[in-house]
Amino acid sequence: MEKAIFYKEWIKTRWYFLLSTLLLAAFTGYCLLNVSRIIEFKGAVHLWEVMLERDAVFVDLLTYLPLLAGLLMAVFQFVPEMQQSRLKLTLHLPYPHYRMVASMLLYGTLALCVTYLVSLVLIGICFDALVARELFARVVLTALPWYAAGLAAYFLTAWVCLEPTWKRRILNMLVGAGVLRIFFLAPAPEAYNAFLPGLTLFTLLLSLLGMLSVYRFKTGEQD
């Protein structure tokens, strides 16, 4: 059954998945192109100096793009389910309801991880060849909370979309906006290093919010 759910979600989101992956890769490539230009005109030594003295990571353009990618993935995946009453029909199938929604969320999570991994691999290939491992690690560790924010945005948007009542949807949006702000409180490079394990666990726990909305949907709390 999981394979059937995954296939259904792939058919529904495949064009968005491909487009978002290409766009995030393109923006990542643009950031790395700027790095190459700096080296070409001023040399690698200047690049090192800027990274050390000015705390530059050169991928700041990507800060909110993973968040946007995660938010839109949830919209493309779950809004049709609610607008066309597909979820109501889906929950009548002889299959555990929570397991079905969990499979849908797992698909979206894996799709986003692939999208983010392409971007991170491009960053790794570029910086690992140009700078010391410490500076390479600084860039990656600075960017990781942005990608975690993308997954958090996906889970929170799914929570909003699956919520059966508009009054609670608006409340969920406000709560979600406050939660996402946590990921962007400290703009300094590697500011979240000490909190990355906890931030990762917190992000994964947000996936359970979708189950709460399904419970409310099942118990008949609808507009």
N, C-alpha and C positions, 0 to 999 in steps of 0.2 A: 504493500500500500504506500509506503514511503516513496518508492520509486515513481509511482503514479502521481503523488503530490508534487514531488520535485519536478516532474515533467510538465505538469500543469503550470507550476510557477515559472518554469523556464519559458514556456510558450508565451506567458503573459508579460514577462519582463525582459525577454532576451534582447530586444532592440535598445531598451534603456540601459541594460547592463553593458552592452557593447559600446554604446555611445559614451556613457559615463567613464568607462575604463579608458577609452581613447582620449577623452577630454582631459582627464586627470593626468594621464601620461603625457599629453601635449603640454599642459601647464608645467608639469615637472621638467620636461625637456627644455621649456623656455627658461626656467630658472637655472638649469645647468648650462644652457647656452651662454647666459650672462657670466657664469663662472669661467667658462672657456674664454670669453672675450677679455675678462680681467687678466687672465694668465697670458693671453696673446699680446696684450698691449702693455702690461705692467709687470708681468712675470709671476711665477709661483710664490716667490718670497713676499711680494706685496699681498697676495691672497692670504697667506699665513698671518701676516701682520694685522690685516683687517679683522680676521677671525679671532685673533688673540686680544687685540687692543680695543676693538669696538664691539665684541660679542656678536659679530655678524654670522649668520648661518646660511644666508643667500637663498633660502627656500620659504621666506615669509609669505610669498604670494599664495602658498598652499594652505595657509592657516585655517581658513573656513571652508575650503573646497571639500574635504572629506565629510564635514558636517552636512553640507548641502547634498552631497551624493547619498549619504545615508538617509536623510529626510525624504528625498525624492524616491528612493528605492521603496520605502514604506508606502508612500503615496501611490506609486504605480502598482504596488502589490496588493494593498488592502482597500483603497477607495473603491475600486470596481466591485469588490466583494460586498461592500455595504450598500452602494448605490443601486446595484442590480439584484440585491437580496440573495446573492450567491452564498453568503455565509449561513443564512437561515437554511438553505437547501443542503449545504455541506454538513451542517450539524445534525441533519436527519439521517445521514448515512450510518450504516452499522459499523462504526469505528469510533474508538475513544476520542471524544471531542478535544480534550486538552492535548492529546498526542498529535492530533491532526494540526492544530494551531502551532504546536511546538515544532512540527516538521516544516511548516510554512516559514516560521521564524528562523529555523536552522538553515533553510535554503537561502533566505535573504542575508543571513550572517555570513555564510560561506561565499556568496556572490560578492559581497562587499569586501571580504578578506582578500579575494582574488584581485579585485580592483585596487585595493590599497597596497597589496604586495607588489603589483607591477610598478607602482610609483616608488615604493621603497627600494626595490631592486635597482631601478634607474638611478636613484640617489646613491645607493651603495656602490654601483659600478663607477660612477663619476668620482665621488669623493675618496673612495678607497684608493684610487689610482693617483690622486693628486695631492693628498694631504696625509699627515701622520694619523695613525689609528685613533689617537686621543681626540683629534679634531673631527675625524669621521664619526666617532661615537657621539660626539657632542651634537652634530647635526641630526643624527638618527634619534637620539634620546629627546631632543627638543621637539621633533616632529611626532613622536609616538602619541603624546596626549591628543594631538589633533585627529589622529586616526581613531583613537578611543572615543573621542567626541562624536565621530561619524557613526560608530556603532551605537553609542548612547542615543543619538538623534534618531537612528532607525528604530530602536526599541520604544522610545518615547512617542514617536509619530505613529507607530503601530498601535500603541496603547490608546492614543487619541482616536485613530481611525476605527478601532474595534469597539470603542465605547458606544453603547446604544442610544444615549440621550445627549442632546446638544448642550444642555446646561452643564453636564459633567465634562463634556468635550472641551468647553471653554476653560473650565477649571483645570483640566489636565494640561491644556496648552500653557497656561500660566505657570503651573508647577514644572512642566518640562523646560520652559525657558529659564526658570531659576536654576534647575539642575544643570543644564548645559553651560550656564555661566561658570560653574565650578571648574570646567576644563580650560578656561581662558583667564583666570584670575591673575596669573603670574606670567608675563610675557618674556621674562629673561630666559636665555638658553639654559636648558637642563634644570629649570626651576622645579619640575615635578619628579625629579629622579627618586627622591626618598619615598614618594607616594605612588609610584607606578604600580607596584603589586596591589596595593589597596584600591587604586583607581581602576585597575583591570577587573578586580573582583566586584567592585561596585557597578561597573558597566555591565558585567554579565548578569548581575542580580536584577538589573532593570528589565531584562527579558521576561521576568515573571509578571510584570505589570500587564502584559497582554493577556495572560491567563485570568487576571482579575476582571478584565473587560468581558472575556468570554463567559465567565461565571455570571456576570450581571446580565449578559445577553440571554443566557439560558434560563435565568430565573424570571425573565419577562419584563425587566426594567428597560422599556423602550419608549421612544417618542410616540 
